[in-house]
Amino acid sequence: QVQLVESGGGLVQPGGSLRLSCAASGFASRYHAIGWFRQAPGKEREGVSCISSTSTYADSVKGRFTISRDNAKNTVYLQMNSLKPEDTAVYYCATSIRCSPRVRDFGSWGQGTQVTVSS
């Protein structure tokens, strides 16, 4: 019943921007923590950002990425600016009762959206 659908990924040049969307259904996302994670080939899934009553960011994206929510649309966004090749990964959104950098603390996950940063 709980579903999350990511969108907005694509191919961008270094220094470019993308806005990812996480559309929720089956629950009101404003009552949950929503996290963004990413996974590059051969690497573990890592936390990128999370929003609850406050917003948190991994050090690697701090100052470049901004997480936000639109409660009317039941959607959480991740604005990604000044993108670097090392940002290349599949990006996932997920729900938790509280924000956490740990994958295990999140329950429902979307299918992911590919972000590729390359010239």
N, C-alpha and C positions, 0 to 999 in steps of 0.2 A: 504493500500500500504506500509506503514511503518511497518516493522516487526523486532522484536528482538527475538533471540533465545539463551537462556542460556544453557550451558553445563558444564560438569566437576565436578559436585557434586558427593558425595559418602560418604561412611563410613570410617572414619579415627580415629586412636587412639590419645589421647591428646599428643600434641607436634608434631604431624604430619603436613603435608602440602598438599594443593590442589591448583590447578590453575583453576579458573572459566573463561569461555569464553562467550562473548556476541557478537554474530554475527548479524550484521545489514544488512538489505536489504531495497530497496526502497528509500534510502537517503544515503548521504555520512556522515558518523558519525564524520569525522574530522571537520565538520562545526557545530557540536552540542556539547553540554555538555552531557556526559553520566554518569549516576549515578548508583551505586550499593546500593541496600537496602536489608534488611533482615527482616523476620517476623517469630518469634517463636510462637508455639501454645499458644493461649490465650493472646498474646501481640500485641501491635500496630507495624505497619511497621516502621522501623527506618533506617535512612540514615547511610551508612557504608563508602562510598567513592565516589568521583566524579572527573571527569577529563574534563577540558576545555583547556584554555591556561596554567593552573596550576592544581595541584592535591590537593585534600583535603581529610581528614580522620576524622572519629569519634575518640574521645579520647580512646574509648575502643579497637580500633584496631591499633592505631598509633604505628609504630615501628614494627608491625607484618605483616601488609597487604601492598601490593604495587599495585597501579593501573597503567595500561599502555595501549597503543593502537598500532595497526599495521594498518596503513592507507591503505596499499596495499591489505590487507585482509578484510578491513572494519570491524574490530573486536577490541573490548576492552576486556582486561583481568584484573582479580583480582587474584594476587598471594597471597595466605594465608599461612603464616608460623606460627609455634608455636601455633597451634590451641588448643583451650580450649573447655571444654564441653559447656560453655555459648555461644559459637559461633554457636551452633546447631540451624538451622533455614532454611527456604526456602529463597534462595537468588534470587533477581530479578534485572535486569537492566532496565533502563528507560532513556528517552531523555528529554532534556529541552534546552531552549535557553541559560540559565546560570546555573551554579552549585548552588544548594540550599539544605539545609537539610530537606526541607519540601516536603512531598509526593505530595501535591497539586500543586507544581510548575513543576511537570513532567507530560508529556502527554502520549506518547506511552510506553507500558510496555511489557516485555516478560512474559512467563508463569512460570518462576522460575525453580530453580534446588535445590534439597534437599542436605543439608550438615549436616551430623551427626557426632559429635565428641564424642566418647565413647570408653571405654575400654572393 
